């Protein structure tokens, strides 16, 4: 069985990364983030968001 993608709407994606919703939309339009969902409702993959968060966080 294939793993089901876990997605969240733009607002939660922005909250998870600590950025504005406009930044999430810009990253998607630039190809830095994959947009899923329907034309009226964007969704973003949680695993992809967490990978971005890890890259953005400073090393400890």
C-alpha positions in Angstrom: 0.0 0.0 0.0 1.3 3.5 -0.9 1.8 6.1 1.9 -0.8 8.8 1.9 0.5 12.3 1.6 -0.2 14.5 4.7 -1.0 18.0 3.7 -1.9 21.3 5.4 -3.4 24.5 4.1 -1.3 27.6 3.4 -2.1 29.2 6.8 -0.8 26.2 8.7 2.2 25.8 6.4 3.2 29.4 7.1 2.7 29.0 10.9 4.8 25.8 10.9 7.7 27.7 9.2 7.3 31.0 10.9 6.8 32.9 7.7 3.9 34.9 6.1 1.3 33.1 3.9 2.6 35.2 1.0 6.1 33.6 1.4 4.6 30.1 1.2 2.8 31.1 -2.0 5.9 32.8 -3.4 8.0 29.7 -2.7 5.4 27.5 -4.4 5.4 29.7 -7.5 9.2 29.6 -7.6 9.3 25.8 -7.4 10.9 25.8 -3.9 7.8 24.1 -2.4 5.3 21.8 -4.1 1.7 22.9 -4.1 -1.1 20.4 -3.9 -4.8 20.7 -3.6 -7.4 22.4 -5.9 -7.3 25.8 -7.6 -9.2 27.4 -4.7 -7.5 25.6 -1.9 -3.7 25.1 -1.8 -2.2 22.4 0.3 1.4 21.6 1.2 3.1 18.4 2.2 4.1 18.2 5.9 7.2 16.2 5.2 8.4 18.7 2.7 7.7 21.6 5.1 9.6 19.8 7.9 12.6 19.3 5.6 12.5 23.1 4.8 12.3 23.9 8.5 15.4 21.7 9.2 17.4 23.5 6.5 16.3 26.9 7.9 17.1 26.2 11.5 20.6 27.2 12.7 22.9 24.3 13.8 23.1 23.7 17.5 
